[in-house]
Amino acid sequence: MRAAVYHGREDVRIEELDEDEVGPGEVRVDVGFCGICGTDIHEYAHGPVTIPDGKPHPVTGETLPVTLGHELSGTVAETGEGVDDLPVGERVAVNPLFSCGTCRYCEEGRYALCDSLVSLGLHGRGGGFADSVVVPAENVVSLPEGVSLEEAALVEPLSVAVHAVRRSGVTTGDSVAVFGAGPIGLGVLQAAVATGAGDVYVIEPRDARRERAEALGATGTVDPAERDPVRFVSAATEGGVDVAIDAAGTEPTMTQAVRASKKAGTVVIVSFFGREVEFNPDFVMMAERSVVGSFGYAAGPLSRRGEFAATIGMLRDGRLDARPLVTKRVPLGDVTEGFRALLDPDGGHIKVVVDPGE
């Protein structure tokens, strides 16, 4: 089969690999679509970052090179012993997070916080930028009618957004500020609206992304290069939003998200920074704000009961819409073209998906 194999910074090669065997409790999924994640972009442009290099991953035992891709959907092509609820031909989304099953967090059922967490497409076990992949059946979630394979490739990033909104405690009528209008930020916007939030403001420097946010229900948008977002949000909400969510991951947006929240408000960090930032904790202490981290979504054995299942349900009934987020499609052989498109600051792209069938 073909696979996009990561060998190092800006070195991704389309190679022919042998298919993995399907073991007990596993399924082979023929990949329909796989989205390019911001993590993939970091690895391509600056990595290896989280991809094991030299020291094998403690669970998979793998290191460079690895097949990339973890935002995937597809069709069940083969099932292993003991898998009776996923017939061949079933359309599915794949939860890419696997846990060790033995650490304290796995024992507590908090699999996404596993000390040795495995992400398909980063830490081994294959990846979604390939013709097929073998995964545990418990990580595979069936798709209902009305949810396409292309939409299902965005279940992973949308689940990150749904989890962040759950972590925020947003409730009916709350005001929200979202910093960043990439795939996660636009997902947060939609999930907040679906949860019953009142006014939702989006802070984003790129014109095309602000326009997309407005089309998806933002009350207002702000270009931080032209207007102070803290002053704008504070004026619009008489002192700050109930919840601010940083989906941008920059030093300025972290401070702005905190300062744009009201006293005793909540700030959620769902973005990946990748480096240390300077921050004055007085903004938290003196206003009794709460700062909450949000990572991933329910993983492993909870794949069919956590955010993945909830997100699929929200796509089915229209509370979430993945289609406006996809701005480019590339065949597997041109996956690096997709990376470069997302790295272009003037490209205007939000989500690029890879189609191995093209």
C-alpha positions in Angstrom: 0.0 0.0 0.0 1.0 3.7 -0.4 1.8 5.8 2.7 3.2 9.3 3.4 6.2 8.5 5.6 7.8 11.2 7.7 11.6 10.9 7.8 12.3 14.3 9.3 11.8 18.0 8.9 10.3 18.8 5.4 11.0 15.2 4.4 7.8 13.3 3.7 8.0 10.5 1.1 5.3 8.5 -0.6 6.4 4.9 -0.1 5.1 1.4 -0.8 4.7 -0.5 2.5 3.4 -3.9 3.4 -0.1 -3.9 5.0 -0.1 -4.7 8.8 -1.9 -7.9 9.7 -5.2 -7.7 11.5 -5.0 -9.2 14.9 -7.8 -10.1 17.4 -9.9 -7.2 18.4 -8.6 -5.1 15.4 -10.0 -3.9 12.1 -8.5 -2.7 8.8 -9.9 0.5 7.6 -9.5 1.6 4.0 -8.9 5.4 4.4 -11.5 7.6 2.8 -10.2 11.0 3.9 -7.6 12.3 6.3 -7.2 15.9 7.5 -3.9 17.7 7.8 -3.7 18.8 11.5 -1.7 21.7 12.9 0.4 19.1 14.7 1.3 17.6 11.3 2.3 21.1 10.1 4.5 21.6 13.2 6.2 18.2 12.6 6.7 18.9 8.9 8.1 22.4 9.4 9.9 22.2 12.7 10.0 18.6 13.8 10.4 16.0 15.0 8.5 17.5 18.0 6.4 14.7 19.4 7.4 12.1 16.9 9.9 9.7 18.7 13.4 10.3 17.3 16.1 7.9 18.5 14.2 6.8 21.7 11.4 4.5 20.8 7.9 5.2 22.0 7.3 3.2 25.3 4.1 1.6 24.0 4.6 1.2 20.2 8.4 0.7 20.3 8.6 2.8 17.2 10.7 5.7 16.1 11.4 7.6 12.9 10.3 7.0 10.2 6.5 7.0 10.8 3.4 7.3 8.7 1.6 10.6 9.3 -2.1 11.3 9.6 -4.5 11.1 12.5 -7.7 12.8 11.4 -9.3 10.0 9.4 -12.4 8.3 8.2 -12.9 5.3 6.0 -14.6 2.0 5.4 -14.0 -1.3 7.3 -12.2 -3.7 5.0 -11.3 -6.6 7.3 -12.0 -7.6 10.9 -10.1 -9.6 13.4 -11.2 -12.3 15.8 -13.8 -11.2 18.3 -15.0 -8.2 16.3 -18.7 -8.8 15.7 -20.2 -5.3 15.6 -18.3 -3.7 12.7 -19.2 -5.4 9.4 -17.0 -5.1 6.3 -18.2 -2.1 4.4 -19.2 -0.1 7.5 -18.4 3.6 7.2 -16.4 4.8 10.3 -14.4 7.5 11.9 -11.2 6.5 13.8 -10.3 7.8 17.2 -6.5 8.0 16.9 -5.7 8.0 20.7 -4.6 4.7 22.3 -3.6 4.3 25.9 -1.2 2.0 27.8 -4.0 0.6 30.0 -1.9 0.3 33.1 -0.9 3.8 34.4 -2.9 5.6 37.1 -4.9 7.6 34.6 -5.9 4.6 32.6 -7.0 2.9 35.8 -9.1 6.0 36.5 -10.6 5.8 33.0 -8.9 9.1 32.0 -7.3 7.5 28.9 -6.5 10.7 27.1 -4.2 11.6 30.0 -2.3 8.3 29.8 1.4 8.7 30.8 2.4 6.8 27.5 -0.4 8.0 25.2 -0.2 6.9 21.6 -1.4 9.0 18.8 -1.9 7.2 15.5 0.1 8.9 12.8 2.6 10.4 15.3 3.9 7.7 17.6 3.6 4.7 15.3 0.9 2.1 14.5 0.6 3.5 11.0 -1.2 6.6 10.0 -4.1 8.0 8.0 -2.0 9.3 5.1 -2.1 5.9 3.6 -4.4 3.6 1.7 -5.3 1.7 4.8 -4.6 1.4 8.5 -5.1 -1.3 11.2 -6.6 0.0 14.5 -8.3 -1.4 17.6 -12.0 -2.0 17.0 -12.8 0.0 20.2 -11.3 3.1 18.6 -13.7 2.8 15.6 -17.0 4.7 15.6 -19.7 3.9 13.0 -21.2 6.8 11.0 -24.9 7.4 10.6 -26.6 8.2 7.3 -26.2 11.9 6.4 -22.6 12.2 7.6 -20.1 11.8 4.7 -16.6 10.4 4.9 -15.2 13.8 4.2 -17.1 15.4 7.1 -16.1 12.4 9.3 -12.4 13.2 8.7 -13.1 16.4 10.8 -14.6 14.5 13.7 -11.2 14.5 15.4 -10.6 18.3 15.5 -14.2 19.0 16.2 -14.1 16.6 19.1 -11.2 18.7 20.5 -13.5 21.7 20.2 -16.4 20.0 21.8 -14.2 18.8 24.7 -12.9 22.4 25.2 -16.4 23.8 25.4 -17.4 21.0 27.9 -14.3 21.9 30.0 -15.3 25.6 29.9 -18.6 25.0 31.6 -20.4 27.2 29.1 -24.1 27.3 29.8 -27.2 28.9 28.3 -26.8 32.6 27.7 -23.1 32.8 28.5 -20.9 35.2 26.5 -17.8 33.7 24.9 -14.7 35.0 23.2 -12.7 32.6 20.9 -9.2 33.6 20.1 -8.2 32.0 16.7 -10.5 30.9 13.9 -8.6 27.9 12.6 -10.3 24.5 12.6 -10.4 24.2 16.4 -11.5 27.8 16.9 -14.3 27.5 14.4 -15.3 24.2 16.0 -15.3 25.9 19.4 -17.5 28.6 18.0 -20.1 26.1 16.7 -20.0 23.9 19.8 -20.5 27.0 22.0 -23.5 28.1 20.0 -24.9 24.5 20.0 -24.5 24.5 23.8 -26.7 27.6 24.1 -24.1 30.4 24.5 -25.4 33.9 23.9 -22.9 36.2 22.2 -19.8 34.7 20.8 -16.9 36.9 19.6 -14.1 35.7 17.5 -10.6 37.3 17.4 -8.7 36.4 14.2 -6.2 38.3 12.0 -7.0 36.6 8.7 -9.9 38.1 6.7 -11.1 34.8 5.2 -11.3 33.1 8.6 -13.2 36.0 10.2 -15.6 35.8 7.3 -16.1 32.1 7.9 -16.6 32.7 11.6 -19.4 35.3 10.9 -21.0 32.8 8.5 -21.0 30.1 11.3 -22.7 32.3 13.8 -20.2 34.6 15.5 -21.8 37.7 17.0 -18.9 39.8 16.0 -15.3 39.4 14.9 -12.1 41.4 15.5 -8.9 41.8 13.6 -6.4 42.2 16.5 -4.0 44.1 14.1 -6.6 46.8 13.8 -8.4 46.9 17.1 -7.6 46.0 20.7 -9.6 42.8 21.2 -9.7 43.2 25.0 -11.2 46.6 24.8 -13.6 45.5 22.1 -14.8 42.5 24.1 -15.0 44.4 27.4 -17.1 47.1 25.9 -19.4 44.7 24.1 -20.0 42.7 27.3 -19.8 45.3 30.0 -16.6 44.1 31.5 -15.7 40.8 29.9 -17.0 37.5 28.7 -18.1 34.6 30.9 -15.7 32.3 29.1 -12.6 33.0 26.9 -11.0 30.2 24.9 -7.5 30.4 23.4 -7.4 28.4 20.2 -4.5 30.3 18.8 -1.6 29.5 21.0 0.5 32.7 21.0 1.8 34.7 23.9 -0.4 37.7 23.1 -3.6 35.7 22.7 -3.1 33.9 26.1 -2.9 37.3 27.9 -5.7 38.7 25.9 -8.0 35.7 26.6 -7.4 36.2 30.3 -8.0 39.9 30.2 -11.0 39.6 28.0 -12.8 37.4 30.5 -14.8 38.9 33.4 -13.8 38.8 37.0 -14.4 35.2 38.3 -14.6 34.2 34.6 -13.1 31.0 33.0 -10.3 30.8 30.5 -9.7 27.6 28.6 -6.4 26.9 26.8 -7.0 24.4 24.0 -4.1 25.5 21.8 -0.7 24.0 21.4 2.1 26.6 22.2 5.2 24.5 21.7 7.3 26.9 23.7 7.3 28.9 27.0 5.6 32.2 27.1 5.7 35.2 29.5 2.5 35.8 31.4 1.6 37.9 34.5 -0.4 35.7 36.9 -1.7 38.8 38.6 -4.4 38.9 35.9 -5.7 35.6 37.3 -5.2 36.1 41.0 -6.6 39.6 41.3 -9.8 38.9 39.4 -10.2 35.3 40.7 -10.3 33.9 37.2 -10.0 30.2 36.6 -7.6 29.0 33.9 -8.4 25.5 32.6 -6.4 23.2 30.2 -8.2 21.2 27.6 -6.5 18.3 25.8 -8.0 16.0 23.2 -11.1 14.1 24.0 -12.2 10.8 25.5 -9.9 8.1 24.1 -9.5 4.4 23.7 -12.3 2.4 25.4 -14.4 5.6 25.6 -14.3 6.3 21.9 -17.9 5.3 21.4 -19.2 7.1 24.5 -17.2 10.3 24.6 -16.8 13.4 22.4 -16.3 11.3 19.2 -19.8 9.9 19.5 -21.2 13.3 20.5 -19.5 15.1 17.7 -20.8 12.6 15.1 -24.3 13.1 16.5 -24.0 16.9 16.3 -22.8 16.6 12.6 -25.8 14.3 11.9 -28.4 16.8 13.3 -26.7 19.9 12.0 -25.5 21.5 15.2 -22.0 21.2 13.8 -21.1 21.8 10.2 -17.7 20.5 9.0 -18.2 21.4 5.3 -17.3 25.1 5.5 -14.0 24.2 7.2 -12.6 22.2 4.2 -10.9 24.6 1.8 -8.7 22.3 -0.2 -8.4 18.6 -1.2 -5.2 16.9 -2.3 -4.5 13.3 -3.4 -2.1 11.3 -1.3 0.7 11.7 -3.7 0.5 15.5 -3.2 0.3 15.6 0.6 3.3 17.9 0.8 1.3 20.4 -1.4 -1.3 20.4 1.4 1.4 21.1 4.0 2.7 24.0 2.0 -0.8 25.4 1.4 -1.4 25.6 5.2 2.0 27.1 5.8 1.3 29.9 3.4 0.1 32.9 5.5 -1.7 34.4 2.5 -3.3 31.1 1.4 -6.5 31.5 3.3 -6.9 27.8 3.9 -8.5 26.4 7.0 -8.6 22.6 6.6 -6.9 20.6 3.9 -7.9 17.0 3.5 -6.0 14.2 1.8 -8.0 11.8 -0.4 -6.0 8.5 -1.0 -8.6 7.5 -3.6 -7.7 10.3 -6.0 
